[in-house]
Amino acid sequence: MEAAIAEKMKSAGAAARQPSPLACIKFWVVVISTMLLILWVCAMQLATLDDKIMLPKSAFYFPYSFPPQRIYKSNGYLIISPNGGLNQKRLGISDMVAIARYLNVTLIVPKFAHGTDMNDTCEFADIFDVNHFITSLRDEVKILKELPSEQKTKLESEPLYYMFPTSFASLEYYHQRVLPRIQKREILLFAQTDARLANNGLPRELQRLRCRVNYEALRFSQPIEETSRKIVDVLRQKGPFLVLHLRYEKDLLAFTGCNEGLTEEEAAEVKQLRYSHDEWKRKPIDSKKKRERGLCPLTPEDTALVLHALGIDNATTVYIAAGEIYNKEKRMAHLAAAYPNLVTKQTILKPEELEPFFEHANQMAALDYIVAIESDVYIPTFVGNMEKAVEGHRRYLGYKTTISLDRKLLFGLIDQYKNGTLMWDEFSLLVNKIHEDRRGKPARRTENPDHPRQEDYFYSNPYECLPPFATFN
């Protein structure tokens, strides 16, 4: 009996080990489902690849849907070497992408020129997200990190042909003068890129591409994004904040020759700096006349007066975006007394958080740029590439308040107030009156085809890229 039971149990165990047809079906369904899931995950990851480039995640920007790649026969390769500071480089690159698109050439990721006044050794990838730059524009122009091996070999046997393109040039210039040179030599280097494309008279599609590059493709690198976000978060906890781009650095005073408020010793020191640069004006400059024409920056003391006249509450958090203020402790005392909530990136962040950027002026400027874009109000005290770039970017983001100071009129009012010929109430009323239409509202660019340098700069008011308005002020 026991032997029979044992035999039945053995038979039952063997039967149990033999899977039923239904069990087999379930097993293969699970296997196939798992394989499909793995293939889907792989496909999603491959979708983020372009020429074997993996796109990093961004903590600052929203997710981006990348366009399909544009297929076209390239007329050659364009290498660019952007000059100047951060924003001069940024706006120049935006022009160069548009030119590369128009000429149907392959663009090489910009190679920054070093040894300039900025004394910054940063490369493109140290400041911008190079992978996003390449992939987000792939439906417009092919961008490579470097020349293909065949073209590199070619440059070993012949010199690289380069040229300085004409400032504010038309598309006809690039078609007639530049394209034939690329087609003949295959590779061309533009040694300078700032303001090389006209402000006006270009197809709307090309103007919009300039905006797309500047405001979408040129994302800052992840370390810059994350660090600037920390600054913005701290400022937001304090409430609305104002960014004041206070241009009162020693090199700016030397370059402009403006010495308002300086002692004789300070004026001599600034003049000596100006004469030490061969490319700067090495002749006497009448500081008083320059100031009367509005060509000097506001002093920190005058800035305090103007902010108060504009109705900026003294409890407002004021973020100073600037380089090192000349004789900082002395010159900033009045402004700090009038607006005690003055802050900078150095006072907001710990030294170790800023340490990676200390030796790189362009990266430090990038931190200020993002904070300026995020601010509730932006006020620059002098005109420059950052002022133009930030004003245009804030318009692009919905006409955020940007007060563009009329320095020529302000200096006259300030002098009258200081000498007692203008009372405070009248001074304040006039300051507000002259800035009613200088707050970043919709407006058309001024055009002057014969003198393009006197026109409104495209990137300060790229209205072709902005929401349509029935009328402009």
C-alpha positions, 0 to 999 in steps of 0.5 A, a space after each residue: 500500500 505504502 509503495 502504491 501511495 509513494 508511486 502515485 505521489 511520484 506520478 502526481 509530482 511529475 504531472 505537476 512539473 509538466 506545465 499545462 497549455 494555459 500556463 505556457 501561454 501565460 509564461 510567454 505573454 509575460 516574456 514578450 511583454 517584458 521584452 516589449 517594455 525593455 525595447 520601449 525604454 531603449 527607444 525612449 532613450 535613443 530618442 534623446 540621442 543625436 550623433 551619439 550625444 546624450 542630452 543632460 537633464 536641466 533643472 532650470 528649463 522646461 522639457 523640450 521637444 526636439 525637432 526632426 533633423 533637416 536634410 540639405 546639401 551643405 555648401 561648406 563649413 563655417 567656424 566662428 570665434 565670438 569676441 567680447 563679453 558674455 552677451 556680445 558673444 551670445 548675440 553674435 552667435 545668434 546672428 551666425 546661426 541665422 547666417 549659416 541657415 541662410 547660406 546652407 553651411 555646416 556650423 562648427 560649435 563656436 570657438 571662443 577667442 581668449 586674451 581679451 579684456 575679459 581675461 576669461 578662458 571659458 569655452 562654449 561648453 563651460 557657459 552653454 549647454 552644447 548638446 541642447 544647442 546642437 539638437 534644438 536647432 537640427 531642423 534649421 542647420 547642422 552643427 558639429 562639435 568639430 570639423 570632420 577628419 577629412 577637413 582637419 587633414 585639409 587644414 594641415 596642408 593649407 592655412 585657414 581662410 578667415 575674414 571679418 564680416 561687415 557690421 550690420 550687413 544685409 543678406 545680399 552681402 552674405 550671398 554675394 561676398 561670403 558664400 562664394 568664398 566658402 564654396 571655393 575654400 570649403 572652410 571659412 573662419 569669421 574672426 568676429 561675430 558681433 553685430 554682423 547682421 542688419 537690424 531691419 529689412 530681413 525676412 520675418 522667418 530669419 528674424 524669428 530664427 535669431 530669437 529662437 537661437 537667443 532665447 531657446 537654443 542658447 541655454 546656460 550650462 547646468 551648473 550656472 542654471 542651478 546656481 542662479 536658481 538658488 539666488 532667485 529662490 532666496 530673493 523670491 522668499 523676500 518678496 518682489 525684487 529689483 535688479 540694478 545693473 550698476 555700471 560703475 567699474 574702474 575699467 568702464 570709467 577709464 574707457 568712457 573717460 567719465 570722472 563725475 564725482 571722482 577726486 583728482 587722485 581717482 581721476 588721474 588713476 582712471 586716466 592712467 588705466 585708459 592710456 595703458 590700453 592701446 586700443 582705447 582713446 588715448 587723447 583728452 576726454 571732456 568728461 563734462 561734455 560727455 555727461 551732458 550728452 548722456 554718455 556717462 554712467 550714473 554714479 551710485 549717489 545719483 542712482 539712489 536719487 533716481 530710484 527714490 524719485 521713481 517711487 522705489 520703496 526703500 524696503 525693496 530688495 535691490 540685487 546689484 548686478 555688476 563687476 567690482 564697483 570703483 572704490 566700493 566702500 566710499 561710493 556705495 555708502 549713500 546708496 546702501 543708506 537709502 536702500 539697506 536691502 542691497 544684496 549681491 550674489 556674493 552676499 546671498 551664496 556661500 563662498 564655496 557655492 560661487 568658488 567654481 565661477 570666481 575666475 571666469 567673468 563670463 560665468 559670473 555674468 551669466 549668473 547675473 543675467 538669469 537673475 536679471 531676467 527673473 526680476 520684477 523690475 530691471 534698471 540699468 544705469 548705462 547702456 551696453 550689451 547686457 542691457 540690450 540683451 536683457 531688455 529684449 529677453 524681458 520683452 520676449 517673456 511678456 514685456 516685464 518691466 525694464 526701465 531704460 534711463 534717459 541719462 541725458 535728461 536725468 543729468 540735467 534734472 539731477 544738477 538742477 535738484 542739487 543746486 536748488 533750482 528744482 524742488 523734490 516734488 517737481 524733480 520726482 514728477 519730471 523723472 517719472 514723466 520722462 520714463 513713462 514710455 521707457 518701461 519695456 512696453 510694446 514699440 517699434 524699433 527706430 530705423 535709420 538705414 544710412 546709420 544702422 548703429 543709431 538704430 534700435 538694436 534688434 535684440 533689445 526689441 525683437 518685435 517680429 518675435 513678440 506677441 502681435 499687437 494692433 498698435 505700437 506706442 
